[in-house]
Amino acid sequence: MSTISIKNAEDIEGMRVAGKLAAEVLDYIAPFVKAGTTTGELDRLCHEYMRDVQDSIPAPLNYCPPGYTPYPKAICTSLNDIICHGIPGDKVMKNGDVLNIDVTVIKNDYHGDTSRMFYIGEPSILARRLTEITYECMWLGISKIKPGAHLGDIGHVIQQHAEKAGYSVVREFCGHGIGKVFHEEPQVLHYGRPGTLEKLEAGMIFTVEPMINAGRREIREMGDGWTIKTKDRSLSAQWEHTVLVTADGYEVLTVSPGMPAPPAIITPATATATTSA
């Protein structure tokens, strides 16, 4: 029997609100992502916006799963070779850096979770291509979501697209179910075989958030217990949306006016369906 929760109409509406707020934090912070700014300053601005403008709560702050120390900041800032969970601090961003900002807000007990890549100044050709391919990977995975499909279908198309481009998929971290709980079933792997793992049903909500490395997939954990980097020091990129399985497909819940459009690899008809409320 599946342990994946099926959200009711009230849950879905709560998740739409939380998802929209999370995306709007990324819209707000975008103009501040520039050379000379620290990741700690981005964290401060995001936290104040959540608290003072949205009346929302940053879910990462003091989040403490088993085996971890409490996470000390409101957002995650993963710069260059950081794969995920980078802790904001006094690191000054410089021209050519690439940054993932991961935001999760809590509003009326519901969690909205999303992340985007940002260029600081002019990125290298490699950084731009990695970022674009990773964005396509996320959307290709989302495009497989519908009742009767399998989680393995999502992972397979992501892995296939990343590896065809010469990149690798991080295995140790994955997408996850989400609702009133930050991380719940299912685990959404970004690699795998089609037709395998759990079958999707309308009312499931989970994140799709591929972490793609320019080099090898192996990771290394930093001494702070949170920050994960590429073992070979190659660049890494990640994008994330929270997605609802609908009766006939999917709906992306982390939408906002500043959200980047789906890539050209996604058909217009499919892309339109993602933002329907």
Secondary structure by P-SEA (a helix, b strand, c coil): cccbbbbcaaaaaaaaaaaaaaaaaaaaacccccccccaaaaaaaaaaaaccccccccccccccccccccccccbbbbccccccccccccccccccbbbbbbbbbbccccccccccccccccccaaaaaaaaaaaaaaaaaaaaccccccaaaaaaaaaaaaaaacccccccbbbbbbcccccccccccccccccccccccccbbbbbbbbbbcccccccccccccbbbccccccccbbbbbbbbcccbbbbcccccccccccccccaaaaaaaacc
